[in-house]
Every structure is written in C-alpha cells, then in structure tokens.
C-alpha cells in the first residue's frame, strides 16, 4: 500500500499563555497544500524502516512513522510490516511533514489491516504522536486551538489561487521559536500591542484575502526575523513580486506567498521553491 502525505500551512498564528503541561495555548487556521512525501508499506517477515530523498535526522526508531506503527501494534497486535518513506517535504520548515507522515501511517495501517478504527479514535492515537498529527487524519481546513489539537472545520476555500513556498534551508526547531518568543515578550512585557497585532486569525481569515496582509499575523515572525533576517527578506521579495499575502508557516523557516496567477519567482538566492495550485 502506498500513500502520499501532504503538508500544511498556517494562516495566522496567535500564541497565548503557557499551559501547565508545558505547551502554549494558540489559535491558528491550518490549511492543507499539495506538497507530498511518499509512504509505502508492505507485509514482511521482519520489520524494517527505510528512507530516501531528504536526509532525516535522528534514529530510525524515533521516526514518527515507526512510532505510529508501534503504537497500533501494541493495541491491535498487527502483523509485521516493512515501511519505506521517500522524504520530499523539508524538516524544520513549519509545514508539518513529519506529522503528516505519522497520521498517514495510522490511516494506512487502519485500512490495510481492516482495524475499523473510527476517525475520532485515530485522531486520539495521532495526538499521542504530536500536536499537529490529528489535523492530517481528516486533512481539511480547520481552526486549531488549545495546544493545536482542538480542531474545528472551517469553511475556507482558496481554490483558484496559487501558492509559492520558499524553503531557505534553515531548520528551525519548535523549542527555539518558543524560547525566542518568550524572551521577547519578557523584554516587552510593559508594551500594549496594537489591535491590528492582536487580531484573531479566525476573524482575520474571514476578511477579503487582500486585507490579510494587514490583519493576519504569525506571532513568531517578529522574533524569528530578528534572528534570521534572510527569512524576512524572502517574505519581502514575495510581496515585491505580487503576492496577495505572504507569511511564515507555523514556527518553521518556510515562507509562502499566495498569488492570483501562477508565478515564476526570482529570488536573490538559490532556495528551494515550489509553486502549487491551492484546492
């Protein structure tokens, strides 16, 4: 069996207080896009996990695909499999590629072995693997709240637009982004931010797309752009070349721009760039 895990972008990202479990409360809109990994699974006599494409950091046993398999195996005693992952979505980009791989692994196992696990239960299994993982079970535009695991479908259709995603080759860890944000807020604790800065992603995304530039913000941008001016430069270049809206995705280094027409982007450096139809 083979599947093609896709990634996502964040439309706005508001970070609130830190929770007792160590996570932060947040608000964002998650939107799936058509940039894919390839994930294959076959029955086998001995378990194995192989990868190709982009090099994946860490031990194979720590990969979320392997953890997804082991999670269901302990619950359902499923047979041994061989897993092959062709990695195309970059890591540390804020696109959720690893989370998508894990969620698709759960769905493949459910289908392949006819486990009859309902979607709601699959989402609970996915949450044990990561806060972004449940989104990819149903894989449709959603409002994400709580620590990112509380998902509410949203009627948001960007079909007809095009998206350009630029990955500068910088791997940003989630912990680095949150640490930088916390330090920045400690320094600026006496500053009252403008109402535009505090605009909810949920309400901002309901505005016409040409107004998103003013109201739809990612809280990580201020601190990440300070540490990595190169990432901010990419966003500026996308606007200079006609993007209606451009933003960081999540806490990663990828910058995306939404365009009315397919666009050939000329950047100052040779980055990885993909142009996709939005659907």
C-alpha positions, -999 to +999 in steps of 0.1 A: +000+000+000+012+035-009+000+069+002+012+105-003+012+125+029+008+162+022+018+192+043+000+223+056+004+260+060-007+282+090-030+311+081-021+333+111-008+321+144-015+336+177+004+323+208-011+329+242-002+317+277+019+288+287+000+258+299+007+235+329+016+207+306+044+229+291+027+237+258+012+271+249-024+279+241-026+290+205-050+299+177-044+293+140-060+281+108-044+250+093-048+246+055-036+215+036-015+220+005-004+197-023+033+192-015+038+155-008+060+128+007+056+092-004+049+065+021+048+027+013+040-002+035+041-039+027+037-071+048+071-086+058+087-113+078+110-088+096+103-052+105+123-025+087+121+012+081+139+027+051+141+063+038+153+081+007+152+117-005+159+144+021+180+130+049+161+126+081+178+135+114+176+112+144+175+074+149+151+054+128+132+041+159+124+077+168+108+084+135+070+092+138+061+066+112+078+039+133+062+052+165+028+052+147+033+015+138+044+005+173+015+024+188-011+005+169+008-028+172+006-027+210-032-021+208-041-045+180-013-069+176-010-062+139+015-082+117+050-072+108+055-047+080+082-030+060+080+008+057+096+030+031+095+067+032+105+090+004+111+123+021+103+154+000+089+179+025+117+197+043+122+194+081+120+225+104+100+244+078+067+247+097+049+226+071+041+196+093+056+170+070+067+146+098+033+149+115+016+141+081+037+110+077+027+098+111-010+104+105-010+088+071+008+058+086-020+054+111-046+056+083-027+031+062-025+006+090-062+010+098-071+004+062-045-023+054-054-045+084-091-036+084-089-024+120-121-004+118-108+024+140-132+054+137-118+088+127-122+102+162-101+074+177-075+078+150-072+114+160-066+104+196-039+080+186-024+107+164-024+132+193-001+107+212+024+112+184+023+151+182+000+180+184+000+186+146-008+149+138-046+149+144-051+175+117-039+152+090-064+125+098-093+144+082-069+167+063-092+196+057-091+233+066-095+237+104-093+262+132-067+249+157-070+260+193-058+246+227-023+235+221-032+229+185-051+197+189-086+211+192-098+212+156-129+228+142-136+225+105-138+260+088-154+269+055-124+284+038-118+278+001-086+291-016-091+271-048-082+292-079-052+308-061-016+296-064+009+293-036+046+296-038+065+280-009+102+290-003+124+269+019+157+286+027+174+255+041+172+267+077+160+241+102+141+259+130+131+238+160+098+245+177+116+248+210+139+275+196+110+295+183+090+294+216+121+303+236+128+333+214+092+344+217+091+340+255+123+360+259+110+387+236+077+390+255+095+392+288+115+422+275+084+438+261+060+429+289+050+466+295+041+473+259+005+472+249+003+458+214-019+473+187-054+459+180-041+450+145-014+429+160-039+412+183-064+404+155-077+369+158-066+345+129-102+333+129-117+367+123-089+379+101-092+350+077-129+359+072-118+392+056-112+395+019-078+380+011-064+414+000-068+425+036-049+396+051-016+414+048-027+440+074-046+417+098-035+381+096-002+377+115+021+350+127+034+358+162+067+341+156+077+364+127+089+392+149+114+371+168+125+348+140+131+377+116+153+393+142+175+362+144+172+353+107+169+384+085+172+362+055+138+347+062+122+382+064+139+391+031+121+362+014+088+375+026+096+410+013+106+396-020+074+376-024+054+408-018+076+427-042+067+401-069+030+404-064+019+381-036-015+390-022-005+375+012+028+361+025+038+346+058+059+322+078+042+288+083+040+278+119+073+281+138+094+270+108+116+287+082+094+283+052+078+314+038+048+311+015+031+336-008-004+334-022-008+347-058-038+351-081-019+336-110+009+311-114+041+329-108+077+324-116+097+337-087+131+353-090+148+354-056+182+368-046+195+334-036+190+299-048+164+285-025+141+255-028+109+269-043+076+251-052+046+265-069+013+247-063-024+251-071-045+257-040-076+235-036 
